[in-house]
Amino acid sequence: MQIKALLVATAAVTMSALAAHADTVDPAQAIAQKFSESTIEKPAPPQRLFTKPGSDYEADMLERARAEALERQQREAQQTTATLAATPVVVVAPAPPALSPPAQLPPPPTKLAALPPKPVAEPPEVRPEAPRPVTAAATVLLVLDPEGGGLGIKPDPIICIDNRCWLSNGITSPAREMPRNQAVALTGTDDMTADSCSGKSGCVYRNVTVDPSARIDVIEVGEGGGASAGAYTLAADRSCRKDGDSLACDNGLATQNFRIWVVPEITAEAAGASSLENAVAEGLPDTDLTSANDR
C-alpha cells in the first residue's frame, strides 16, 4: 500500500514538473500536496472468513495420518532388515581359560652313597630224588639154605607181603593168592595147588604183586608150624636180564636161611621157564648178591 502511494506521489511530482514548464509552481505547495495525498486513508480490503471444517474432514485427516505413520514404520522396518542383512556376523570365541602357573617340582633327592650289596645266600643244593619204585608184578625165585637153622624137617615155604600170601603153583602158572591169616594156618600146600613147593628147597612164585615199600616174609607151613624165616623190604630188581640160556640179577637178597631174586614179570616171561628153572637149580648164583644182616 505504501508502495502504491509512493508511485502516486511520484506520478504527481512528474505531472507537477510538467505543469511547471507550462506554469510556474511553488515548491512548497508541491510538497504539501504530496504529503496530503499520501495520508489519505484508503478503505481496507475485505477480510476472508474461514468456516470450521466438518467431522468428515477430521476423519479423513486422521485416516491419512495413520496411513502415513504405518507407511513410515514399514519403511523403517525394511531399512532395519536391510541393515542387519548387510552387517557381517562376527562370532566372538570365548576366551580360553586362564592357565594356572606350573606347579613347582620338589628338588631332586640328594644322591646317597651306594650301599654295599647284601650277601646272597646260596640256595641249598637240591639233589634229584631217585625214582621211587612202583607196585609191579614180579616172579619171586626162592632157594632155601639147607644148612640154615629154624626150618622145618620137610620144607613147605610160602611168601607173604603184608596181609597177603602166595603159594607156589609151578614154574609156568601164576601163584595162588590167599589172605595171610588163612595161609599161615595151613598144614601143607600139597592139596592147595597143582605144583606146590611142598618138600622142595627151591620154588618159583609167578605173577606176585610186589609193593616196594612192603616187606617180603618167608614162612614155613606144615611141619614148620607157620614160623617166619625172615621178612625184608625188596622191590623188583631192574638189573635182572637174560644172559644166554641163564638169568642173572645183580641185586638179589641172601640171608642165612634163604636167597631171593625178585624178577620183573616182563623179564621173567622174556627169559622163559627153562632159564627160571636153571637159576633155581643153580641156587641163584651171583657174586653181587647182597648179604642182609637186619630183618
Backbone hydrogen bonds in HBPLUS format (Angstrom, degrees):
<---DONOR---> <-ACCEPTOR-->    atom                        ^
c    i                          cat <-CA-CA->   ^        H-A-AA   ^      H-
h    n   atom  resd res      DA  || num        DHA   H-A  angle D-A-AA Bond
n    s   type  num  typ     dist DA aas  dist angle  dist       angle   num
A0005-ALA N   A0001-MET O   2.99 MM   4  6.30 155.1  2.06 144.7 151.5     1
A0006-LEU N   A0002-GLN O   2.77 MM   4  6.02 146.6  1.88 143.8 153.7     2
A0007-LEU N   A0003-ILE O   2.87 MM   4  6.21 152.8  1.94 149.5 156.7     3
A0008-VAL N   A0004-LYS O   2.96 MM   4  6.28 154.5  2.02 146.0 153.2     4
A0009-ALA N   A0005-ALA O   2.88 MM   4  6.13 153.7  1.94 143.8 151.1     5
A0010-THR N   A0006-LEU O   2.91 MM   4  6.14 153.0  1.98 146.4 153.8     6
A0011-ALA N   A0007-LEU O   2.90 MM   4  6.16 160.3  1.94 148.6 154.1     7
A0012-ALA N   A0008-VAL O   2.90 MM   4  6.15 148.7  2.00 142.8 151.8     8
A0013-VAL N   A0009-ALA O   2.93 MM   4  6.18 152.7  2.00 145.2 152.3     9
A0014-THR N   A0010-THR O   2.89 MM   4  6.18 153.9  1.96 147.0 154.7    10
A0015-MET N   A0011-ALA O   2.90 MM   4  6.18 159.4  1.94 147.4 152.7    11
A0016-SER N   A0012-ALA O   2.79 MM   4  6.01 152.7  1.86 144.7 153.2    12
A0017-ALA N   A0013-VAL O   2.80 MM   4  6.04 145.1  1.92 142.5 152.3    13
A0018-LEU N   A0014-THR O   2.94 MM   4  6.26 154.6  2.01 147.5 154.3    14
A0019-ALA N   A0015-MET O   2.84 MM   4  6.10 152.6  1.91 145.6 153.8    15
A0020-ALA N   A0016-SER O   2.71 MM   4  5.87 131.6  1.94 134.4 148.7    16
A0021-HIS N   A0017-ALA O   3.10 MM   4  6.49 135.2  2.31 138.8 148.9    17
A0021-HIS N   A0018-LEU O   3.19 MM   3  5.33 132.3  2.43  93.6 105.6    18
A0022-ALA N   A0018-LEU O   3.34 MM   4  6.76 141.3  2.50 131.2 141.3    19
A0023-ASP N   A0019-ALA O   2.19 MM   4  5.44 174.0  1.20 164.0 166.2    20
A0029-GLN N   A0026-ASP O   3.14 MM   3  5.30 122.6  2.49  99.7 113.9    21
A0030-ALA N   A0026-ASP O   3.04 MM   4  6.38 153.1  2.11 151.5 159.5    22
A0030-ALA N   A0027-PRO O   3.03 MM   3  5.06 114.9  2.47  94.7 110.8    23
A0031-ILE N   A0027-PRO O   3.14 MM   4  6.46 156.5  2.20 158.8 163.0    24
A0032-ALA N   A0028-ALA O   3.17 MM   4  6.26 158.3  2.21 141.8 148.0    25
A0033-GLN N   A0029-GLN O   2.95 MM   4  6.12 152.2  2.03 147.1 154.3    26
A0034-LYS N   A0030-ALA O   3.14 MM   4  6.36 144.6  2.27 138.1 147.1    27
A0035-PHE N   A0031-ILE O   3.16 MM   4  6.45 164.6  2.18 155.4 156.7    28
A0036-SER N   A0032-ALA O   3.17 MM   4  6.26 148.2  2.28 140.1 148.9    29
A0037-GLU N   A0033-GLN O   3.19 MM   4  6.35 144.2  2.32 141.0 148.8    30
A0038-SER N   A0034-LYS O   3.10 MM   4  6.39 151.6  2.19 144.8 152.9    31
A0039-THR N   A0035-PHE O   3.21 MM   4  6.28 136.6  2.41 139.7 148.4    32
A0040-ILE N   A0037-GLU O   3.39 MM   3  5.48 161.0  2.43 101.3 106.8    33
A0058-GLU N   A0054-GLY O   3.36 MM   4  6.77 155.8  2.43 144.7 150.7    34
A0059-ALA N   A0055-SER O   2.97 MM   4  6.20 159.7  2.01 150.4 155.9    35
A0060-ASP N   A0056-ASP O   2.98 MM   4  6.13 153.7  2.05 142.8 149.9    36
A0061-MET N   A0057-TYR O   2.96 MM   4  6.21 159.4  2.00 150.0 155.4    37
A0062-LEU N   A0058-GLU O   2.90 MM   4  6.13 155.9  1.96 147.7 154.3    38
A0063-GLU N   A0059-ALA O   2.96 MM   4  6.16 154.2  2.03 145.4 152.0    39
A0064-ARG N   A0060-ASP O   2.96 MM   4  6.22 154.9  2.02 146.5 153.5    40
A0065-ALA N   A0061-MET O   2.96 MM   4  6.22 153.0  2.03 144.1 151.6    41
A0066-ARG N   A0062-LEU O   3.00 MM   4  6.26 156.7  2.05 145.9 151.7    42
A0067-ALA N   A0063-GLU O   2.92 MM   4  6.17 159.4  1.96 147.8 153.7    43
A0068-GLU N   A0064-ARG O   2.85 MM   4  6.10 159.7  1.89 150.5 156.0    44
A0069-ALA N   A0065-ALA O   2.89 MM   4  6.14 154.8  1.95 144.9 152.1    45
A0070-LEU N   A0066-ARG O   2.85 MM   4  6.12 160.2  1.89 153.0 158.2    46
A0071-GLU N   A0067-ALA O   2.91 MM   4  6.09 161.3  1.94 149.2 154.6    47
A0072-ARG N   A0068-GLU O   2.90 MM   4  6.08 153.2  1.97 144.2 151.8    48
A0073-GLN N   A0069-ALA O   2.92 MM   4  6.21 154.6  1.99 146.1 153.0    49
A0074-GLN N   A0070-LEU O   2.98 MM   4  6.26 157.6  2.03 150.3 156.1    50
A0075-ARG N   A0071-GLU O   2.97 MM   4  6.25 159.2  2.01 148.7 154.1    51
A0076-GLU N   A0072-ARG O   2.91 MM   4  6.18 160.2  1.95 148.1 154.0    52
A0077-ALA N   A0073-GLN O   2.88 MM   4  6.14 154.4  1.94 148.5 155.5    53
A0078-GLN N   A0074-GLN O   2.89 MM   4  6.17 157.9  1.94 150.7 156.4    54
A0079-GLN N   A0075-ARG O   2.89 MM   4  6.13 159.5  1.93 150.7 156.6    55
A0080-THR N   A0076-GLU O   2.91 MM   4  6.15 151.8  1.99 144.4 152.3    56
A0081-THR N   A0077-ALA O   2.92 MM   4  6.17 158.1  1.96 148.4 154.1    57
A0082-ALA N   A0078-GLN O   2.93 MM   4  6.14 164.8  1.95 151.1 155.3    58
A0083-THR N   A0079-GLN O   2.93 MM   4  6.07 150.8  2.02 141.1 149.6    59
A0084-LEU N   A0080-THR O   2.92 MM   4  6.18 156.0  1.97 147.8 154.0    60
A0085-ALA N   A0081-THR O   2.89 MM   4  6.14 156.4  1.95 149.9 156.7    61
A0086-ALA N   A0082-ALA O   3.01 MM   4  6.15 150.7  2.10 143.8 151.0    62
A0087-THR N   A0083-THR O   3.01 MM   4  6.10 127.2  2.30 136.9 150.5    63
A0087-THR N   A0084-LEU O   3.27 MM   3  5.09 135.3  2.48  90.3 102.5    64
A0136-ALA N   A0210-VAL O   3.17 MM  74  5.58 152.9  2.25 147.4 151.1    65
A0210-VAL N   A0136-ALA O   2.89 MM  74  5.58 173.3  1.89 161.9 160.3    66
A0265-GLU N   A0137-ALA O   3.06 MM 128  5.54 168.0  2.07 130.8 127.2    67
A0138-ALA N   A0208-VAL O   2.83 MM  70  5.25 151.0  1.91 140.5 150.1    68
A0208-VAL N   A0138-ALA O   2.75 MM  70  5.25 166.5  1.77 162.5 157.8    69
A0139-THR N   A0263-VAL O   2.70 MM 124  5.15 162.9  1.73 160.5 163.0    70
A0263-VAL N   A0139-THR O   2.91 MM 124  5.15 157.0  1.97 160.1 152.8    71
A0140-VAL N   A0205-TYR O   2.90 MM  65  5.09 153.3  1.98 147.8 147.5    72
A0205-TYR N   A0140-VAL O   2.93 MM  65  5.09 160.1  1.97 149.5 155.1    73
A0141-LEU N   A0261-TRP O   2.92 MM 120  5.17 167.0  1.93 154.1 158.0    74
A0261-TRP N   A0141-LEU O   3.08 MM 120  5.17 152.4  2.16 140.6 148.3    75
A0142-LEU N   A0203-CYS O   2.98 MM  61  5.23 176.9  1.98 155.4 156.3    76
A0203-CYS N   A0142-LEU O   2.79 MM  61  5.23 159.1  1.83 149.8 157.1    77
A0143-VAL N   A0259-ARG O   3.06 MM 116  5.31 158.8  2.11 151.9 154.8    78
A0259-ARG N   A0143-VAL O   2.90 MM 116  5.31 146.2  2.01 147.3 158.2    79
A0144-LEU N   A0201-SER O   2.67 MM  57  5.07 169.3  1.68 161.2 164.9    80
A0145-ASP N   A0257-ASN O   2.82 MM 112  5.05 168.5  1.83 133.7 130.4    81
A0148-GLY N   A0145-ASP O   2.97 MM   3  5.24 159.9  2.01 110.9 117.6    82
A0199-GLY N   A0155-PRO O   2.49 MM  44  4.89 159.7  1.53 175.2 173.9    83
A0221-VAL N   A0156-ASP O   3.24 MM  65  5.74 175.8  2.24 140.2 140.8    84
A0158-ILE N   A0219-ILE O   2.87 MM  61  5.43 151.6  1.95 154.6 164.1    85
A0219-ILE N   A0158-ILE O   2.95 MM  61  5.43 170.4  1.96 158.7 161.7    86
A0159-ILE N   A0166-TRP O   3.34 MM   7  5.54 162.3  2.38 152.3 154.0    87
A0166-TRP N   A0159-ILE O   2.75 MM   7  5.54 157.4  1.80 166.5 174.3    88
A0160-CYS N   A0217-ASP O   2.83 MM  57  5.06 155.8  1.89 146.6 154.7    89
A0217-ASP N   A0160-CYS O   2.78 MM  57  5.06 166.8  1.80 157.7 161.5    90
A0161-ILE N   A0164-ARG O   2.75 MM   3  5.47 157.1  1.80 163.5 171.6    91
A0164-ARG N   A0161-ILE O   3.14 MM   3  5.47 165.8  2.17 125.2 129.3    92
A0180-ARG N   A0163-ASN O   3.01 MM  17  4.96 154.6  2.08 132.4 126.7    93
A0165-CYS N   A0178-MET O   2.82 MM  13  5.25 163.7  1.85 167.0 168.9    94
A0178-MET N   A0165-CYS O   2.80 MM  13  5.25 157.9  1.85 147.8 152.1    95
A0167-LEU N   A0176-ARG O   2.75 MM   9  5.01 154.4  1.81 141.7 150.5    96
A0176-ARG N   A0167-LEU O   2.87 MM   9  5.01 149.8  1.97 148.0 149.9    97
A0175-ALA N   A0206-ARG O   2.96 MM  31  5.28 176.2  1.96 137.2 136.4    98
A0182-GLN N   A0179-PRO O   3.23 MM   3  5.56 131.8  2.48 104.7 116.5    99
A0183-ALA N   A0179-PRO O   3.02 MM   4  6.21 161.1  2.05 155.7 161.8   100
A0184-VAL N   A0180-ARG O   3.06 MM   4  6.15 172.9  2.06 163.0 162.6   101
A0185-ALA N   A0182-GLN O   3.30 MM   3  5.34 140.6  2.46  96.7 107.6   102
A0186-LEU N   A0183-ALA O   3.24 MM   3  5.57 168.7  2.25 112.9 115.6   103
A0192-MET N   A0189-THR O   3.25 MM   3  5.00 153.2  2.33  95.9 103.8   104
A0200-LYS N   A0197-CYS O   3.18 MM   3  5.38 160.4  2.22 131.9 128.6   105
A0214-ALA N   A0211-ASP O   2.97 MM   3  5.29 161.5  2.00 115.2 121.2   106
A0216-ILE N   A0232-TYR O   2.65 MM  16  5.24 162.2  1.68 150.8 144.2   107
A0232-TYR N   A0216-ILE O   2.82 MM  16  5.24 147.3  1.92 137.7 142.4   108
A0218-VAL N   A0230-GLY O   2.97 MM  12  5.69 161.4  2.00 154.2 155.2   109
A0229-ALA N   A0218-VAL O   2.54 MM  11  5.17 173.0  1.55 164.2 166.4   110
A0220-GLU N   A0227-ALA O   2.77 MM   7  5.31 165.2  1.79 160.8 163.7   111
A0226-GLY N   A0220-GLU O   2.62 MM   6  5.04 125.5  1.90 144.2 159.7   112
A0224-GLY N   A0221-VAL O   3.37 MM   3  5.03 162.3  2.40 112.1 107.9   113
A0225-GLY N   A0222-GLY O   3.08 MM   3  5.55 157.6  2.13 111.9 118.7   114
A0227-ALA N   A0224-GLY O   3.36 MM   3  5.78 147.8  2.47 108.6 116.4   115
A0237-ASP N   A0262-VAL O   2.90 MM  25  5.77 173.6  1.90 161.0 163.0   116
A0240-CYS N   A0237-ASP O   3.39 MM   3  5.96 168.2  2.41 111.7 115.1   117
A0241-ARG N   A0248-ALA O   2.87 MM   7  5.56 152.2  1.95 157.1 166.5   118
A0248-ALA N   A0241-ARG O   2.92 MM   7  5.56 172.0  1.92 168.4 171.1   119
A0243-ASP N   A0246-SER O   2.70 MM   3  5.13 157.8  1.75 140.3 147.0   120
A0246-SER N   A0243-ASP O   3.06 MM   3  5.13 157.3  2.11 122.8 122.7   121
A0290-THR N   A0252-GLY O   3.12 MM  38  5.99 165.8  2.14 134.8 136.9   122
A0253-LEU N   A0260-ILE O   2.92 MM   7  5.19 166.9  1.94 153.9 158.3   123
A0260-ILE N   A0253-LEU O   2.82 MM   7  5.19 154.2  1.88 148.4 156.1   124
A0254-ALA N   A0290-THR O   2.84 MM  36  5.84 154.7  1.90 169.1 162.3   125
A0292-ALA N   A0254-ALA O   3.07 MM  38  6.16 163.8  2.09 158.0 161.0   126
A0255-THR N   A0258-PHE O   2.80 MM   3  5.37 167.7  1.81 172.6 176.6   127
A0267-THR N   A0264-PRO O   2.90 MM   3  5.30 126.7  2.19 108.2 122.3   128
A0268-ALA N   A0264-PRO O   2.95 MM   4  6.31 155.8  2.01 154.2 162.2   129
A0269-GLU N   A0265-GLU O   2.93 MM   4  6.16 156.9  1.99 150.6 156.0   130
A0270-ALA N   A0266-ILE O   3.16 MM   4  6.31 151.4  2.25 132.7 140.3   131
A0271-ALA N   A0267-THR O   2.86 MM   4  6.10 148.6  1.96 147.8 156.5   132
A0272-GLY N   A0268-ALA O   3.08 MM   4  6.25 153.0  2.16 147.0 152.9   133
A0276-LEU N   A0272-GLY O   3.29 MM   4  6.62 155.7  2.36 148.6 155.4   134
A0277-GLU N   A0273-ALA O   2.92 MM   4  6.13 160.4  1.96 151.4 157.1   135
A0278-ASN N   A0274-SER O   2.91 MM   4  6.09 156.3  1.97 147.1 153.2   136
A0279-ALA N   A0275-SER O   3.05 MM   4  6.17 157.1  2.10 143.3 149.2   137
A0280-VAL N   A0276-LEU O   3.14 MM   4  6.41 158.6  2.19 149.5 154.2   138
A0281-ALA N   A0277-GLU O   2.95 MM   4  6.12 159.0  2.00 147.0 153.6   139
A0282-GLU N   A0278-ASN O   2.96 MM   4  6.09 145.4  2.08 146.7 154.7   140
A0284-LEU N   A0279-ALA O   2.89 MM   5  5.19 159.4  1.93 168.3 161.9   141
A0283-GLY N   A0280-VAL O   3.02 MM   3  5.10 156.2  2.07 103.1 110.5   142
A0289-LEU N   A0286-ASP O   3.45 MM   3  5.61 159.0  2.50 109.7 108.9   143
